[in-house]
Amino acid sequence: MVSNAIKFTPLNKTITLNAYPKADEVLVHVADEGCGIELGILEKISRKEFISTRGTNNEKGTGLGLNV
């Protein structure tokens, strides 16, 4: 999630990370001012399809960033 936030957030924009301890885990919240995910790509991710897109600076990805 952090890697994708960095990849898709333009220079001089904000990425915020928060961690909230729970009983036996830590909830991590990532928020950014990036471009967001197009609906068609989001649907492919939800179906666990392989998808790789270029970042805001034309970075190449592996397609594994949100494949959880």
All heavy atoms as a GROMACS GRO file, in nm:
protein
  513
    1MET      N    1   0.082  -0.119   0.000
    1MET     CA    2   0.000   0.000   0.000
    1MET      C    3   0.087   0.126   0.000
    1MET      O    4   0.057   0.220  -0.072
    1MET     CB    5  -0.092  -0.001   0.122
    1MET     CG    6  -0.194  -0.115   0.123
    1MET     SD    7  -0.310  -0.112  -0.014
    1MET     CE    8  -0.408   0.027   0.027
    2VAL      N    9   0.191   0.125   0.081
    2VAL     CA   10   0.278   0.242   0.086
    2VAL      C   11   0.350   0.260  -0.047
    2VAL      O   12   0.360   0.371  -0.099
    2VAL     CB   13   0.379   0.231   0.203
    2VAL    CG1   14   0.478   0.346   0.201
    2VAL    CG2   15   0.304   0.228   0.337
    3SER      N   16   0.397   0.150  -0.102
    3SER     CA   17   0.466   0.156  -0.231
    3SER      C   18   0.374   0.213  -0.340
    3SER      O   19   0.416   0.297  -0.420
    3SER     CB   20   0.513   0.016  -0.270
    3SER     OG   21   0.567   0.016  -0.400
    4ASN      N   22   0.249   0.170  -0.342
    4ASN     CA   23   0.154   0.223  -0.440
    4ASN      C   24   0.124   0.370  -0.414
    4ASN      O   25   0.108   0.448  -0.508
    4ASN     CB   26   0.026   0.141  -0.441
    4ASN     CG   27   0.040   0.020  -0.529
    4ASN    OD1   28   0.058   0.031  -0.649
    4ASN    ND2   29   0.033  -0.096  -0.470
    5ALA      N   30   0.115   0.410  -0.289
    5ALA     CA   31   0.092   0.551  -0.257
    5ALA      C   32   0.206   0.636  -0.311
    5ALA      O   33   0.184   0.741  -0.370
    5ALA     CB   34   0.077   0.570  -0.106
    6ILE      N   35   0.328   0.589  -0.292
    6ILE     CA   36   0.445   0.662  -0.342
    6ILE      C   37   0.444   0.665  -0.495
    6ILE      O   38   0.466   0.769  -0.557
    6ILE     CB   39   0.575   0.598  -0.290
    6ILE    CG1   40   0.584   0.618  -0.138
    6ILE    CG2   41   0.697   0.657  -0.360
    6ILE    CD1   42   0.693   0.536  -0.071
    7LYS      N   43   0.415   0.553  -0.556
    7LYS     CA   44   0.418   0.542  -0.702
    7LYS      C   45   0.315   0.631  -0.770
    7LYS      O   46   0.342   0.688  -0.876
    7LYS     CB   47   0.394   0.396  -0.742
    7LYS     CG   48   0.397   0.369  -0.891
    7LYS     CD   49   0.378   0.221  -0.917
    7LYS     CE   50   0.364   0.192  -1.064
    7LYS     NZ   51   0.337   0.052  -1.090
    8PHE      N   52   0.197   0.648  -0.708
    8PHE     CA   53   0.089   0.720  -0.774
    8PHE      C   54   0.057   0.857  -0.714
    8PHE      O   55  -0.045   0.916  -0.748
    8PHE     CB   56  -0.037   0.632  -0.778
    8PHE     CG   57  -0.020   0.512  -0.867
    8PHE    CD1   58   0.001   0.387  -0.814
    8PHE    CD2   59  -0.020   0.527  -1.004
    8PHE    CE1   60   0.018   0.276  -0.896
    8PHE    CE2   61  -0.002   0.417  -1.088
    8PHE     CZ   62   0.016   0.292  -1.033
    9THR      N   63   0.143   0.907  -0.627
    9THR     CA   64   0.123   1.040  -0.572
    9THR      C   65   0.226   1.135  -0.633
    9THR      O   66   0.346   1.111  -0.625
    9THR     CB   67   0.138   1.038  -0.418
    9THR    OG1   68   0.040   0.950  -0.364
    9THR    CG2   69   0.118   1.176  -0.359
   10PRO      N   70   0.179   1.243  -0.695
   10PRO     CA   71   0.272   1.339  -0.758
   10PRO      C   72   0.365   1.404  -0.656
   10PRO      O   73   0.334   1.415  -0.536
   10PRO     CB   74   0.179   1.444  -0.819
   10PRO     CG   75   0.047   1.378  -0.831
   10PRO     CD   76   0.040   1.280  -0.718
   11LEU      N   77   0.478   1.450  -0.704
   11LEU     CA   78   0.575   1.522  -0.624
   11LEU      C   79   0.508   1.641  -0.555
   11LEU      O   80   0.421   1.706  -0.614
   11LEU     CB   81   0.690   1.570  -0.714
   11LEU     CG   82   0.812   1.627  -0.646
   11LEU    CD1   83   0.879   1.522  -0.557
   11LEU    CD2   84   0.911   1.676  -0.750
   12ASN      N   85   0.545   1.667  -0.432
   12ASN     CA   86   0.492   1.776  -0.350
   12ASN      C   87   0.349   1.756  -0.304
   12ASN      O   88   0.284   1.850  -0.259
   12ASN     CB   89   0.507   1.912  -0.420
   12ASN     CG   90   0.652   1.947  -0.444
   12ASN    OD1   91   0.737   1.921  -0.360
   12ASN    ND2   92   0.682   2.004  -0.559
   13LYS      N   93   0.295   1.636  -0.319
   13LYS     CA   94   0.164   1.602  -0.263
   13LYS      C   95   0.186   1.518  -0.137
   13LYS      O   96   0.296   1.473  -0.110
   13LYS     CB   97   0.078   1.525  -0.365
   13LYS     CG   98   0.039   1.608  -0.486
   13LYS     CD   99  -0.058   1.717  -0.445
   13LYS     CE  100  -0.104   1.794  -0.567
   13LYS     NZ  101  -0.205   1.893  -0.534
   14THR      N  102   0.082   1.497  -0.060
   14THR     CA  103   0.094   1.436   0.071
   14THR      C  104   0.054   1.289   0.074
   14THR      O  105  -0.044   1.249   0.012
   14THR     CB  106   0.004   1.512   0.171
   14THR    OG1  107   0.044   1.649   0.173
   14THR    CG2  108   0.015   1.456   0.311
   15ILE      N  109   0.132   1.210   0.149
   15ILE     CA  110   0.099   1.072   0.184
   15ILE      C  111   0.098   1.068   0.337
   15ILE      O  112   0.194   1.110   0.400
   15ILE     CB  113   0.202   0.972   0.130
   15ILE    CG1  114   0.207   0.979  -0.023
   15ILE    CG2  115   0.171   0.830   0.178
   15ILE    CD1  116   0.321   0.900  -0.084
   16THR      N  117  -0.010   1.019   0.394
   16THR     CA  118  -0.023   1.012   0.539
   16THR      C  119  -0.035   0.867   0.582
   16THR      O  120  -0.115   0.792   0.528
   16THR     CB  121  -0.148   1.089   0.586
   16THR    OG1  122  -0.141   1.223   0.537
   16THR    CG2  123  -0.158   1.091   0.737
   17LEU      N  124   0.047   0.829   0.680
   17LEU     CA  125   0.043   0.694   0.736
   17LEU      C  126   0.005   0.704   0.883
   17LEU      O  127   0.060   0.785   0.956
   17LEU     CB  128   0.181   0.627   0.726
   17LEU     CG  129   0.243   0.618   0.588
   17LEU    CD1  130   0.384   0.562   0.598
   17LEU    CD2  131   0.159   0.532   0.498
   18ASN      N  132  -0.088   0.622   0.926
   18ASN     CA  133  -0.127   0.614   1.066
   18ASN      C  134  -0.130   0.467   1.105
   18ASN      O  135  -0.166   0.381   1.025
   18ASN     CB  136  -0.265   0.675   1.090
   18ASN     CG  137  -0.263   0.825   1.076
   18ASN    OD1  138  -0.193   0.893   1.150
   18ASN    ND2  139  -0.337   0.878   0.981
   19ALA      N  140  -0.093   0.440   1.229
   19ALA     CA  141  -0.098   0.304   1.282
   19ALA      C  142  -0.178   0.306   1.411
   19ALA      O  143  -0.159   0.394   1.496
   19ALA     CB  144   0.042   0.251   1.307
   20TYR      N  145  -0.269   0.210   1.424
   20TYR     CA  146  -0.356   0.200   1.541
   20TYR      C  147  -0.340   0.061   1.602
   20TYR      O  148  -0.381  -0.038   1.542
   20TYR     CB  149  -0.502   0.222   1.501
   20TYR     CG  150  -0.524   0.352   1.426
   20TYR    CD1  151  -0.526   0.355   1.287
   20TYR    CD2  152  -0.541   0.471   1.495
   20TYR    CE1  153  -0.546   0.474   1.219
   20TYR    CE2  154  -0.562   0.591   1.427
   20TYR     CZ  155  -0.564   0.591   1.289
   20TYR     OH  156  -0.583   0.710   1.221
   21PRO      N  157  -0.279   0.054   1.721
   21PRO     CA  158  -0.261  -0.077   1.785
   21PRO      C  159  -0.395  -0.135   1.830
   21PRO      O  160  -0.481  -0.064   1.881
   21PRO     CB  161  -0.171  -0.048   1.904
   21PRO     CG  162  -0.179   0.098   1.927
   21PRO     CD  163  -0.223   0.162   1.800
   22LYS      N  164  -0.413  -0.262   1.803
   22LYS     CA  165  -0.530  -0.337   1.849
   22LYS      C  166  -0.479  -0.448   1.941
   22LYS      O  167  -0.359  -0.459   1.963
   22LYS     CB  168  -0.606  -0.396   1.730
   22LYS     CG  169  -0.660  -0.294   1.633
   22LYS     CD  170  -0.776  -0.219   1.691
   22LYS     CE  171  -0.834  -0.124   1.588
   22LYS     NZ  172  -0.946  -0.050   1.641
   23ALA      N  173  -0.567  -0.531   1.991
   23ALA     CA  174  -0.530  -0.635   2.087
   23ALA      C  175  -0.413  -0.720   2.038
   23ALA      O  176  -0.311  -0.733   2.105
   23ALA     CB  177  -0.650  -0.723   2.118
   24ASP      N  178  -0.425  -0.779   1.918
   24ASP     CA  179  -0.320  -0.867   1.868
   24ASP      C  180  -0.278  -0.832   1.725
   24ASP      O  181  -0.228  -0.917   1.652
   24ASP     CB  182  -0.365  -1.013   1.877
   24ASP     CG  183  -0.492  -1.040   1.798
   24ASP    OD1  184  -0.559  -0.942   1.759
   24ASP    OD2  185  -0.524  -1.157   1.775
   25GLU      N  186  -0.300  -0.707   1.686
   25GLU     CA  187  -0.263  -0.664   1.552
   25GLU      C  188  -0.248  -0.512   1.550
   25GLU      O  189  -0.277  -0.444   1.648
   25GLU     CB  190  -0.369  -0.707   1.450
   25GLU     CG  191  -0.506  -0.648   1.477
   25GLU     CD  192  -0.615  -0.705   1.388
   25GLU    OE1  193  -0.590  -0.803   1.317
   25GLU    OE2  194  -0.725  -0.650   1.391
   26VAL      N  195  -0.203  -0.461   1.438
   26VAL     CA  196  -0.193  -0.317   1.418
   26VAL      C  197  -0.267  -0.282   1.290
   26VAL      O  198  -0.242  -0.341   1.185
   26VAL     CB  199  -0.045  -0.271   1.408
   26VAL    CG1  200  -0.037  -0.122   1.378
   26VAL    CG2  201   0.030  -0.304   1.535
   27LEU      N  202  -0.359  -0.189   1.298
   27LEU     CA  203  -0.432  -0.141   1.182
   27LEU      C  204  -0.352  -0.026   1.121
   27LEU      O  205  -0.319   0.070   1.191
   27LEU     CB  206  -0.571  -0.092   1.224
   27LEU     CG  207  -0.655  -0.027   1.116
   27LEU    CD1  208  -0.690  -0.128   1.007
   27LEU    CD2  209  -0.781   0.032   1.175
   28VAL      N  210  -0.318  -0.039   0.994
   28VAL     CA  211  -0.240   0.064   0.925
   28VAL      C  212  -0.331   0.132   0.823
   28VAL      O  213  -0.398   0.066   0.744
   28VAL     CB  214  -0.117   0.003   0.854
   28VAL    CG1  215  -0.041   0.110   0.777
   28VAL    CG2  216  -0.026  -0.065   0.956
   29HIS      N  217  -0.332   0.265   0.826
   29HIS     CA  218  -0.414   0.345   0.735
   29HIS      C  219  -0.322   0.427   0.647
   29HIS      O  220  -0.234   0.496   0.697
   29HIS     CB  221  -0.506   0.436   0.817
   29HIS     CG  222  -0.595   0.521   0.733
   29HIS    ND1  223  -0.570   0.654   0.712
   29HIS    CD2  224  -0.707   0.491   0.665
   29HIS    CE1  225  -0.665   0.703   0.634
   29HIS    NE2  226  -0.748   0.606   0.604
   30VAL      N  227  -0.339   0.416   0.516
   30VAL     CA  228  -0.259   0.491   0.420
   30VAL      C  229  -0.354   0.581   0.342
   30VAL      O  230  -0.451   0.533   0.284
   30VAL     CB  231  -0.185   0.396   0.321
   30VAL    CG1  232  -0.102   0.476   0.222
   30VAL    CG2  233  -0.099   0.296   0.396
   31ALA      N  234  -0.327   0.710   0.340
   31ALA     CA  235  -0.406   0.805   0.263
   31ALA      C  236  -0.310   0.889   0.180
   31ALA      O  237  -0.200   0.924   0.225
   31ALA     CB  238  -0.488   0.895   0.355
   32ASP      N  239  -0.348   0.919   0.056
   32ASP     CA  240  -0.260   0.999  -0.029
   32ASP      C  241  -0.340   1.092  -0.118
   32ASP      O  242  -0.462   1.084  -0.124
   32ASP     CB  243  -0.170   0.908  -0.113
   32ASP     CG  244  -0.247   0.819  -0.208
   32ASP    OD1  245  -0.316   0.873  -0.297
   32ASP    OD2  246  -0.239   0.696  -0.196
   33GLU      N  247  -0.271   1.182  -0.182
   33GLU     CA  248  -0.332   1.276  -0.277
   33GLU      C  249  -0.302   1.233  -0.420
   33GLU      O  250  -0.285   1.315  -0.509
   33GLU     CB  251  -0.279   1.417  -0.251
   33GLU     CG  252  -0.320   1.472  -0.116
   33GLU     CD  253  -0.269   1.613  -0.093
   33GLU    OE1  254  -0.159   1.647  -0.141
   33GLU    OE2  255  -0.341   1.689  -0.026
   34GLY      N  256  -0.295   1.102  -0.440
   34GLY     CA  257  -0.266   1.048  -0.572
   34GLY      C  258  -0.387   1.051  -0.664
   34GLY      O  259  -0.494   1.103  -0.629
   35CYS      N  260  -0.372   0.991  -0.778
   35CYS     CA  261  -0.473   0.996  -0.883
   35CYS      C  262  -0.591   0.902  -0.860
   35CYS      O  263  -0.692   0.912  -0.928
   35CYS     CB  264  -0.408   0.965  -1.017
   35CYS     SG  265  -0.327   0.804  -1.024
   36GLY      N  266  -0.580   0.811  -0.763
   36GLY     CA  267  -0.688   0.715  -0.741
   36GLY      C  268  -0.679   0.600  -0.840
   36GLY      O  269  -0.590   0.594  -0.924
   37ILE      N  270  -0.772   0.508  -0.828
   37ILE     CA  271  -0.773   0.389  -0.914
   37ILE      C  272  -0.897   0.393  -1.002
   37ILE      O  273  -1.009   0.407  -0.952
   37ILE     CB  274  -0.774   0.260  -0.830
   37ILE    CG1  275  -0.654   0.256  -0.736
   37ILE    CG2  276  -0.775   0.136  -0.919
   37ILE    CD1  277  -0.656   0.141  -0.638
   38GLU      N  278  -0.876   0.381  -1.133
   38GLU     CA  279  -0.989   0.378  -1.226
   38GLU      C  280  -1.079   0.258  -1.194
   38GLU      O  281  -1.030   0.151  -1.154
   38GLU     CB  282  -0.940   0.367  -1.370
   38GLU     CG  283  -0.863   0.489  -1.417
   38GLU     CD  284  -0.809   0.471  -1.558
   38GLU    OE1  285  -0.857   0.382  -1.632
   38GLU    OE2  286  -0.717   0.545  -1.594
   39LEU      N  287  -1.209   0.274  -1.214
   39LEU     CA  288  -1.306   0.170  -1.182
   39LEU      C  289  -1.272   0.036  -1.249
   39LEU      O  290  -1.276  -0.068  -1.187
   39LEU     CB  291  -1.447   0.214  -1.219
   39LEU     CG  292  -1.559   0.116  -1.187
   39LEU    CD1  293  -1.561   0.083  -1.039
   39LEU    CD2  294  -1.692   0.171  -1.231
   40GLY      N  295  -1.237   0.040  -1.376
   40GLY     CA  296  -1.204  -0.084  -1.449
   40GLY      C  297  -1.086  -0.157  -1.389
   40GLY      O  298  -1.085  -0.280  -1.380
   41ILE      N  299  -0.985  -0.083  -1.346
   41ILE     CA  300  -0.868  -0.143  -1.283
   41ILE      C  301  -0.904  -0.198  -1.146
   41ILE      O  302  -0.863  -0.307  -1.107
   41ILE     CB  303  -0.752  -0.042  -1.276
   41ILE    CG1  304  -0.704  -0.009  -1.418
   41ILE    CG2  305  -0.638  -0.095  -1.190
   41ILE    CD1  306  -0.602   0.101  -1.426
   42LEU      N  307  -0.984  -0.122  -1.071
   42LEU     CA  308  -1.028  -0.166  -0.939
   42LEU      C  309  -1.106  -0.298  -0.949
   42LEU      O  310  -1.088  -0.388  -0.867
   42LEU     CB  311  -1.114  -0.059  -0.874
   42LEU     CG  312  -1.148  -0.077  -0.728
   42LEU    CD1  313  -1.024  -0.091  -0.642
   42LEU    CD2  314  -1.234   0.038  -0.679
   43GLU      N  315  -1.190  -0.311  -1.051
   43GLU     CA  316  -1.265  -0.434  -1.072
   43GLU      C  317  -1.171  -0.551  -1.099
   43GLU      O  318  -1.191  -0.662  -1.048
   43GLU     CB  319  -1.365  -0.417  -1.185
   43GLU     CG  320  -1.480  -0.325  -1.148
   43GLU     CD  321  -1.569  -0.289  -1.266
   43GLU    OE1  322  -1.532  -0.318  -1.383
   43GLU    OE2  323  -1.676  -0.231  -1.242
   44LYS      N  324  -1.067  -0.528  -1.181
   44LYS     CA  325  -0.969  -0.634  -1.209
   44LYS      C  326  -0.895  -0.675  -1.083
   44LYS      O  327  -0.872  -0.794  -1.060
   44LYS     CB  328  -0.870  -0.588  -1.316
   44LYS     CG  329  -0.931  -0.581  -1.454
   44LYS     CD  330  -0.828  -0.540  -1.557
   44LYS     CE  331  -0.892  -0.537  -1.695
   44LYS     NZ  332  -0.793  -0.514  -1.799
   45ILE      N  333  -0.857  -0.578  -1.001
   45ILE     CA  334  -0.788  -0.608  -0.875
   45ILE      C  335  -0.878  -0.694  -0.786
   45ILE      O  336  -0.834  -0.791  -0.726
   45ILE     CB  337  -0.746  -0.479  -0.803
   45ILE    CG1  338  -0.636  -0.408  -0.882
   45ILE    CG2  339  -0.698  -0.509  -0.660
   45ILE    CD1  340  -0.604  -0.268  -0.834
   46SER      N  341  -1.007  -0.657  -0.779
   46SER     CA  342  -1.098  -0.732  -0.692
   46SER      C  343  -1.119  -0.875  -0.742
   46SER      O  344  -1.151  -0.964  -0.663
   46SER     CB  345  -1.233  -0.659  -0.680
   46SER     OG  346  -1.303  -0.664  -0.801
   47ARG      N  347  -1.099  -0.900  -0.871
   47ARG     CA  348  -1.109  -1.036  -0.927
   47ARG      C  349  -0.974  -1.108  -0.925
   47ARG      O  350  -0.960  -1.217  -0.979
   47ARG     CB  351  -1.161  -1.029  -1.070
   47ARG     CG  352  -1.305  -0.986  -1.082
   47ARG     CD  353  -1.360  -1.008  -1.222
   47ARG     NE  354  -1.284  -0.941  -1.326
   47ARG     CZ  355  -1.316  -0.822  -1.381
   47ARG    NH1  356  -1.423  -0.757  -1.340
   47ARG    NH2  357  -1.241  -0.770  -1.476
   48LYS      N  358  -0.875  -1.043  -0.863
   48LYS     CA  359  -0.738  -1.098  -0.853
   48LYS      C  360  -0.672  -1.116  -0.989
   48LYS      O  361  -0.587  -1.202  -1.007
   48LYS     CB  362  -0.737  -1.230  -0.775
   48LYS     CG  363  -0.800  -1.221  -0.638
   48LYS     CD  364  -0.695  -1.218  -0.534
   48LYS     CE  365  -0.762  -1.228  -0.397
   48LYS     NZ  366  -0.718  -1.131  -0.305
   49GLU      N  367  -0.712  -1.034  -1.087
   49GLU     CA  368  -0.647  -1.038  -1.218
   49GLU      C  369  -0.514  -0.963  -1.208
   49GLU      O  370  -0.500  -0.867  -1.133
   49GLU     CB  371  -0.735  -0.970  -1.323
   49GLU     CG  372  -0.858  -1.049  -1.359
   49GLU     CD  373  -0.938  -0.981  -1.470
   49GLU    OE1  374  -0.878  -0.915  -1.556
   49GLU    OE2  375  -1.060  -0.996  -1.468
   50PHE      N  376  -0.418  -1.005  -1.287
   50PHE     CA  377  -0.289  -0.937  -1.293
   50PHE      C  378  -0.307  -0.805  -1.367
   50PHE      O  379  -0.362  -0.801  -1.476
   50PHE     CB  380  -0.185  -1.024  -1.364
   50PHE     CG  381  -0.054  -0.955  -1.382
   50PHE    CD1  382   0.038  -0.953  -1.278
   50PHE    CD2  383  -0.023  -0.891  -1.500
   50PHE    CE1  384   0.159  -0.888  -1.292
   50PHE    CE2  385   0.099  -0.826  -1.516
   50PHE     CZ  386   0.190  -0.825  -1.412
   51ILE      N  387  -0.261  -0.698  -1.306
   51ILE     CA  388  -0.267  -0.566  -1.370
   51ILE      C  389  -0.144  -0.487  -1.328
   51ILE      O  390  -0.106  -0.487  -1.211
   51ILE     CB  391  -0.398  -0.490  -1.335
   51ILE    CG1  392  -0.408  -0.357  -1.407
   51ILE    CG2  393  -0.414  -0.470  -1.188
   51ILE    CD1  394  -0.459  -0.364  -1.545
   52SER      N  395  -0.080  -0.423  -1.422
   52SER     CA  396   0.035  -0.337  -1.391
   52SER      C  397   0.018  -0.209  -1.470
   52SER      O  398  -0.006  -0.212  -1.591
   52SER     CB  399   0.166  -0.407  -1.429
   52SER     OG  400   0.275  -0.322  -1.400
   53THR      N  401   0.029  -0.097  -1.402
   53THR     CA  402   0.018   0.033  -1.469
   53THR      C  403   0.140   0.117  -1.434
   53THR      O  404   0.208   0.092  -1.334
   53THR     CB  405  -0.109   0.108  -1.424
   53THR    OG1  406  -0.106   0.125  -1.284
   53THR    CG2  407  -0.235   0.032  -1.464
   54ARG      N  408   0.167   0.215  -1.515
   54ARG     CA  409   0.279   0.306  -1.492
   54ARG      C  410   0.242   0.408  -1.385
   54ARG      O  411   0.127   0.450  -1.374
   54ARG     CB  412   0.317   0.379  -1.621
   54ARG     CG  413   0.366   0.288  -1.731
   54ARG     CD  414   0.510   0.254  -1.708
   54ARG     NE  415   0.558   0.164  -1.813
   54ARG     CZ  416   0.686   0.145  -1.836
   54ARG    NH1  417   0.777   0.206  -1.765
   54ARG    NH2  418   0.724   0.062  -1.929
   55GLY      N  419   0.341   0.450  -1.306
   55GLY     CA  420   0.319   0.549  -1.202
   55GLY      C  421   0.317   0.690  -1.256
   55GLY      O  422   0.329   0.713  -1.376
   56THR      N  423   0.308   0.788  -1.166
   56THR     CA  424   0.299   0.928  -1.207
   56THR      C  425   0.426   0.978  -1.273
   56THR      O  426   0.423   1.074  -1.349
   56THR     CB  427   0.267   1.018  -1.086
   56THR    OG1  428   0.362   0.991  -0.982
   56THR    CG2  429   0.127   0.994  -1.035
   57ASN      N  430   0.539   0.912  -1.248
   57ASN     CA  431   0.665   0.947  -1.314
   57ASN      C  432   0.705   0.839  -1.412
   57ASN      O  433   0.823   0.817  -1.437
   57ASN     CB  434   0.776   0.970  -1.210
   57ASN     CG  435   0.753   1.096  -1.131
   57ASN    OD1  436   0.722   1.200  -1.188
   57ASN    ND2  437   0.765   1.088  -1.001
   58ASN      N  438   0.604   0.768  -1.465
   58ASN     CA  439   0.623   0.661  -1.563
   58ASN      C  440   0.699   0.541  -1.508
   58ASN      O  441   0.760   0.465  -1.583
   58ASN     CB  442   0.690   0.716  -1.690
   58ASN     CG  443   0.654   0.632  -1.811
   58ASN    OD1  444   0.545   0.577  -1.821
   58ASN    ND2  445   0.747   0.622  -1.905
   59GLU      N  446   0.696   0.521  -1.374
   59GLU     CA  447   0.762   0.406  -1.315
   59GLU      C  448   0.690   0.279  -1.358
   59GLU      O  449   0.569   0.274  -1.364
   59GLU     CB  450   0.758   0.410  -1.161
   59GLU     CG  451   0.805   0.535  -1.098
   59GLU     CD  452   0.692   0.631  -1.066
   59GLU    OE1  453   0.594   0.640  -1.143
   59GLU    OE2  454   0.703   0.699  -0.965
   60LYS      N  455   0.771   0.176  -1.383
   60LYS     CA  456   0.715   0.046  -1.418
   60LYS      C  457   0.686  -0.029  -1.288
   60LYS      O  458   0.759  -0.018  -1.190
   60LYS     CB  459   0.815  -0.032  -1.502
   60LYS     CG  460   0.761  -0.162  -1.553
   60LYS     CD  461   0.860  -0.232  -1.643
   60LYS     CE  462   0.802  -0.365  -1.687
   60LYS     NZ  463   0.896  -0.443  -1.766
   61GLY      N  464   0.578  -0.105  -1.286
   61GLY     CA  465   0.543  -0.183  -1.168
   61GLY      C  466   0.547  -0.331  -1.195
   61GLY      O  467   0.564  -0.375  -1.309
   62THR      N  468   0.528  -0.408  -1.089
   62THR     CA  469   0.527  -0.554  -1.101
   62THR      C  470   0.386  -0.608  -1.112
   62THR      O  471   0.365  -0.723  -1.151
   62THR     CB  472   0.591  -0.620  -0.978
   62THR    OG1  473   0.514  -0.584  -0.862
   62THR    CG2  474   0.735  -0.576  -0.959
   63GLY      N  475   0.286  -0.526  -1.074
   63GLY     CA  476   0.148  -0.572  -1.073
   63GLY      C  477   0.111  -0.644  -0.946
   63GLY      O  478   0.000  -0.695  -0.932
   64LEU      N  479   0.200  -0.646  -0.849
   64LEU     CA  480   0.175  -0.718  -0.725
   64LEU      C  481   0.136  -0.627  -0.609
   64LEU      O  482   0.099  -0.674  -0.503
   64LEU     CB  483   0.299  -0.798  -0.684
   64LEU     CG  484   0.344  -0.904  -0.784
   64LEU    CD1  485   0.475  -0.968  -0.736
   64LEU    CD2  486   0.238  -1.010  -0.803
   65GLY      N  487   0.143  -0.497  -0.625
   65GLY     CA  488   0.127  -0.402  -0.516
   65GLY      C  489  -0.002  -0.414  -0.439
   65GLY      O  490  -0.004  -0.402  -0.317
   66LEU      N  491  -0.115  -0.436  -0.503
   66LEU     CA  492  -0.243  -0.446  -0.434
   66LEU      C  493  -0.302  -0.586  -0.443
   66LEU      O  494  -0.416  -0.608  -0.410
   66LEU     CB  495  -0.343  -0.345  -0.492
   66LEU     CG  496  -0.306  -0.199  -0.472
   66LEU    CD1  497  -0.409  -0.110  -0.539
   66LEU    CD2  498  -0.295  -0.164  -0.326
   67ASN      N  499  -0.224  -0.682  -0.487
   67ASN     CA  500  -0.270  -0.819  -0.500
   67ASN      C  501  -0.261  -0.890  -0.366
   67ASN      O  502  -0.165  -0.957  -0.336
   67ASN     CB  503  -0.187  -0.892  -0.606
   67ASN     CG  504  -0.244  -1.028  -0.639
   67ASN    OD1  505  -0.356  -1.059  -0.603
   67ASN    ND2  506  -0.167  -1.108  -0.709
   68VAL      N  507  -0.365  -0.873  -0.285
   68VAL     CA  508  -0.366  -0.935  -0.151
   68VAL      C  509  -0.483  -1.028  -0.136
   68VAL      O  510  -0.579  -1.021  -0.205
   68VAL     CB  511  -0.370  -0.829  -0.040
   68VAL    CG1  512  -0.240  -0.754  -0.035
   68VAL    CG2  513  -0.487  -0.734  -0.057
   0.00000   0.00000   0.00000
